[in-house]
């Protein structure tokens, strides 16, 4: 959903109902193996991601329109689901080099969906379809190395995020438009699904003007990437990191 467009989902009840319908659509698509999806099945995951983005929006959050969940807890759970969804793209099978990574990506969606289910239940608006009807338990991600091992891998000048990645601010960011800050990300371990970066947009006094984020795809241990955080506010001058997560 583009910024400024009317949000078709408004309120907690409508949000939980929309999630129920999206999960049911995935189940109806006939997923049997999480290592291989058809076009229709990938599109059904994409619809779940769109629902999560719509529920996670609010007049305060997107700065333009009402809509989305009323409860902050449900909005947060919805945003987390959207951020974890590396399955929804229709090119999912082309986007992943091996079947195990597709399995991991679906497991991440299933894990994030649980928080949505819990949020709806806590609001006394339980989802009618609350889980996938196929096995999502397989998770072939490698075991994360011990912290001492991770620390020894951090390049000079980088800060350990404590999540399997390290980062540093790029001194001369290259912005396509507007203002931005850029982080160079170093993967200390495999991030099989994605690397997510989020920060508050601030001015010189520390006043917060919303937040900005970026999502990198899967990264293997030892790889570097650049996350771009757009500063889309004329009063703001920079960002303050709130999350750098390897998934």
Secondary structure, 3 states (H helix, E strand, C coil): CCCCCCCCCECHHHHHHHHHHHHHHHHHCCCCCCCCCCHHHHHHHHHHHHHHHHHHCCHHHHCCCCCECCCHHHHHHHHHHHHHCCCCCCCHHHHCCCHHHHHHHHHHHHHHHHHHHHHHHHCCCCCCCCCCCCCCCCCCCCCCCCHHHHHHCCCCCCEECCCCEEEEECCCCCCCCCEEEEEEEEECCCECCCEEEEEEEECCCCCEEEEEEEEECCECCCCEEEEEEEECCCCCCEEEEEEEEEC
